[in-house]
Amino acid sequence: MRYEDFVASAIAAGPELGAAGARPLGETILAAVHATRRWTAANTNLGIILLFAPIAAAQELGEVVGRPGLRRRLGQVLRQTTVDDAIRVYAAIREAGPGGMGTSAEQDLSAAPTVTLVEAMRLAAERDLVAREYTTDFALTFECGLPALRGARVSGLAWPDAIVETFLTLLAQEPDTLIARKLGRDVAESISFRAAQLLRTGGPRSPHGREAIAAFDAELRDAQNSRNPGTTADLTAAALFVSLIEDGWDTDRSRTARAQ
């Protein structure tokens, strides 16, 4: 998996996510995974697609219906999911082939689901933070990631440093469930503790913090990629997506507009 895989995946999935307002959620997710797989065999963006698709659908709903509140519209999208959505999402997950999924006593990925997509996500919420977002109207995205990103930008951090700070904030808030499934909850919690320490030492806002982040990054790398906080990365992307929708790219200008 290379940087170029992520760029190609984003370009491939973009048009499918852009059509989210015109079709059921499960269709959008499966189509975006199909499009990605034509460009790379690596699982670059399954979590991102799962998070982006309902946000994109909610944004389209707002433009068509004129209802305020992206998160409120998002809740409406999630509550309208069906068994057919779950069937298509299960197919998308199997096609993407993510690692560390394990098995479940109820509604396992190896069989066709018999419940709605949100109900299926509720069964997985304890072991997967992306699934938990579906059951909380994206609480981590809107209540942790988005405020962290906005705060970083308002304080003057450039986008790269703001994203790093948001990532560390989310990781400190909740142990990464991808790591927990691979190595156990204790390891995931220890990595979250390290993220919190980095924020206390300044994170990307200080030379010492940046040095500590580089050392932390090196610690997380291994041949098996087992200590990769991949779910936290997906949540960071979701916060960034919502920020770009609600605030735009020029944060200073959008902040002024909100104040007026």
Legacy VTK file of the C-alpha trace (Angstrom):
# vtk DataFile Version 3.0
C-alpha trace
ASCII
DATASET POLYDATA
POINTS 260 float
0.000 0.000 0.000
1.463 3.324 -1.131
0.516 6.990 -1.016
-0.456 6.756 -4.682
-3.025 4.074 -3.797
-4.762 6.537 -1.483
-4.787 9.283 -4.122
-6.181 6.961 -6.801
-8.763 5.597 -4.355
-9.992 9.081 -3.480
-10.361 9.999 -7.141
-12.161 6.727 -7.884
-14.580 6.867 -4.952
-15.371 10.583 -5.249
-18.004 10.437 -8.017
-19.782 7.536 -6.317
-19.943 9.443 -3.035
-21.134 12.466 -4.997
-24.183 10.445 -6.066
-25.118 9.574 -2.475
-28.223 11.725 -2.488
-29.751 9.911 -5.455
-29.751 6.294 -4.221
-29.879 4.096 -1.111
-26.912 4.257 1.256
-25.856 0.656 0.706
-25.679 1.162 -3.050
-23.368 4.155 -2.631
-21.023 2.280 -0.299
-20.818 -0.788 -2.538
-20.333 1.328 -5.680
-17.523 3.315 -4.030
-15.737 0.118 -3.006
-16.173 -1.307 -6.529
-14.676 1.850 -8.008
-11.745 1.753 -5.594
-10.957 -1.880 -6.304
-10.559 -1.094 -10.000
-7.563 1.057 -9.082
-5.939 -0.785 -6.172
-6.125 -4.191 -4.535
-5.259 -2.655 -1.154
-7.935 -1.704 1.374
-7.211 1.998 1.382
-10.580 3.519 2.190
-13.330 1.150 3.384
-13.679 2.969 6.712
-13.623 6.322 4.975
-16.352 5.249 2.548
-18.501 3.907 5.390
-18.210 7.262 7.172
-18.374 9.570 4.159
-21.386 7.995 2.426
-24.038 8.913 5.041
-22.481 12.367 5.518
-22.624 12.951 1.766
-26.227 11.719 1.657
-27.122 14.072 4.510
-25.513 17.004 2.719
-27.494 16.237 -0.450
-30.679 15.953 1.611
-30.053 19.423 2.961
-29.550 20.896 -0.481
-32.749 19.320 -1.806
-35.064 19.745 1.181
-33.528 22.847 2.713
-33.419 21.477 6.258
-30.825 22.965 8.637
-28.298 20.951 10.594
-25.989 18.470 8.862
-25.869 16.162 11.874
-29.645 16.128 12.249
-30.009 15.216 8.583
-27.350 12.557 9.068
-29.442 10.988 11.824
-32.378 10.901 9.441
-30.289 9.121 6.796
-29.134 6.521 9.316
-32.616 5.849 10.687
-33.868 5.148 7.179
-31.400 2.335 6.458
-32.805 -1.049 5.419
-31.905 -4.709 5.333
-30.971 -4.251 1.675
-28.490 -1.545 2.719
-26.947 -4.024 5.151
-26.704 -6.711 2.452
-24.854 -4.333 0.121
-22.540 -3.087 2.861
-21.687 -6.655 3.862
-20.786 -7.299 0.223
-18.655 -4.141 0.170
-16.790 -5.194 3.315
-16.118 -8.655 1.914
-14.865 -7.128 -1.352
-12.556 -4.668 0.420
-11.156 -7.470 2.575
-10.164 -5.525 5.713
-7.886 -7.250 8.192
-8.675 -8.079 11.791
-12.450 -8.337 11.415
-12.846 -11.625 13.301
-16.234 -13.309 13.634
-19.500 -12.482 15.347
-22.126 -14.658 16.994
-24.869 -12.538 15.411
-25.104 -11.200 11.846
-21.586 -12.353 10.939
-20.102 -11.070 7.698
-19.949 -14.587 6.289
-23.756 -14.745 6.044
-26.453 -12.483 4.622
-27.740 -9.995 7.230
-31.372 -10.054 8.299
-31.437 -6.664 10.074
-31.102 -3.067 8.934
-27.671 -1.543 8.431
-27.838 0.484 11.643
-28.975 -2.569 13.615
-26.046 -4.544 12.205
-23.687 -1.727 13.118
-25.097 -1.680 16.644
-24.075 -5.319 17.068
-20.501 -4.399 16.077
-20.308 -1.102 17.974
-18.291 -2.441 20.909
-15.510 -3.737 18.687
-15.456 -1.119 15.918
-15.540 2.670 16.230
-16.835 3.164 12.679
-19.802 0.940 13.488
-20.340 2.886 16.721
-20.617 6.128 14.773
-23.679 4.721 13.008
-25.381 4.217 16.373
-24.579 7.658 17.834
-25.220 9.964 14.864
-21.431 10.202 14.512
-20.700 11.401 18.042
-16.906 11.112 17.807
-16.866 12.933 14.479
-19.052 15.849 15.563
-18.239 16.079 19.279
-14.511 15.293 19.324
-12.874 15.348 15.909
-14.648 18.365 14.424
-14.145 20.671 17.462
-10.485 19.643 17.618
-9.970 20.409 13.956
-11.795 23.722 14.141
-9.886 24.709 17.261
-6.568 23.880 15.648
-7.368 25.888 12.522
-8.738 28.879 14.431
-5.574 28.953 16.543
-3.511 29.279 13.390
-2.305 25.754 12.641
-1.948 24.913 8.961
-4.040 22.042 7.641
-1.323 19.331 8.008
-0.601 20.166 11.651
-4.304 20.643 12.394
-5.033 17.180 11.027
-2.239 15.635 13.103
-3.593 17.307 16.236
-7.110 16.101 15.428
-5.830 12.567 14.910
-4.036 12.596 18.268
-7.121 14.046 19.991
-9.349 11.281 18.642
-6.776 8.618 19.488
-6.452 9.955 23.031
-10.249 10.002 23.382
-10.895 6.392 22.329
-8.540 3.408 21.953
-8.286 2.410 18.315
-10.481 -0.627 17.728
-8.403 -1.903 14.797
-5.428 -2.206 17.140
-7.643 -3.705 19.852
-8.905 -6.431 17.518
-5.360 -7.313 16.462
-3.391 -6.966 19.706
-5.936 -6.605 22.501
-7.539 -3.778 24.441
-4.546 -3.205 26.737
-2.226 -2.411 23.837
-4.819 -0.096 22.268
-5.260 1.737 25.576
-1.509 2.150 26.007
-1.268 3.748 22.562
-4.136 6.097 23.426
-2.299 7.062 26.610
0.781 7.911 24.547
-1.335 10.109 22.258
-2.652 12.009 25.277
0.917 12.504 26.507
1.932 13.927 23.138
-0.875 16.476 23.278
0.196 17.538 26.765
3.743 18.122 25.524
2.503 20.412 22.765
1.846 17.992 19.929
2.498 19.629 16.535
2.543 23.083 18.181
6.081 22.812 19.558
9.468 21.540 18.359
9.625 19.083 21.274
6.118 17.863 20.495
6.944 17.317 16.825
10.022 15.323 17.766
7.914 13.199 20.109
5.318 12.643 17.362
8.050 11.421 14.986
9.292 8.994 17.644
5.718 7.816 18.305
5.186 7.242 14.591
8.337 5.108 14.461
7.167 3.088 17.476
3.874 2.257 15.766
5.502 0.844 12.642
6.099 -2.898 12.378
6.223 -5.451 9.596
2.731 -6.735 10.377
1.203 -3.223 10.535
-0.557 -4.402 13.690
-0.134 -1.141 15.650
-1.623 1.046 12.929
-4.414 3.275 14.345
-6.330 2.917 11.089
-9.794 3.436 12.524
-8.681 6.703 14.102
-7.403 7.789 10.696
-10.857 7.127 9.217
-12.506 9.202 11.945
-10.037 12.011 11.329
-10.981 11.955 7.657
-14.675 12.153 8.594
-14.049 15.206 10.783
-12.123 16.805 7.934
-14.964 16.060 5.492
-17.565 17.652 7.776
-15.311 20.659 8.334
-14.891 21.205 4.609
-18.658 20.895 4.086
-19.634 23.247 6.899
-16.694 25.666 7.036
-15.003 25.441 3.653
-11.286 25.397 2.924
-10.581 28.967 4.039
-11.220 28.551 7.763
-10.546 32.183 8.672
-13.088 33.423 6.147
-15.708 30.832 7.171
-15.186 31.680 10.856
-15.869 35.333 10.104
-19.011 34.385 8.190
-20.292 32.285 11.106
-19.654 35.163 13.539
-21.725 37.511 11.377
LINES 1 261
260 0 1 2 3 4 5 6 7 8 9 10 11 12 13 14 15 16 17 18 19 20 21 22 23 24 25 26 27 28 29 30 31 32 33 34 35 36 37 38 39 40 41 42 43 44 45 46 47 48 49 50 51 52 53 54 55 56 57 58 59 60 61 62 63 64 65 66 67 68 69 70 71 72 73 74 75 76 77 78 79 80 81 82 83 84 85 86 87 88 89 90 91 92 93 94 95 96 97 98 99 100 101 102 103 104 105 106 107 108 109 110 111 112 113 114 115 116 117 118 119 120 121 122 123 124 125 126 127 128 129 130 131 132 133 134 135 136 137 138 139 140 141 142 143 144 145 146 147 148 149 150 151 152 153 154 155 156 157 158 159 160 161 162 163 164 165 166 167 168 169 170 171 172 173 174 175 176 177 178 179 180 181 182 183 184 185 186 187 188 189 190 191 192 193 194 195 196 197 198 199 200 201 202 203 204 205 206 207 208 209 210 211 212 213 214 215 216 217 218 219 220 221 222 223 224 225 226 227 228 229 230 231 232 233 234 235 236 237 238 239 240 241 242 243 244 245 246 247 248 249 250 251 252 253 254 255 256 257 258 259
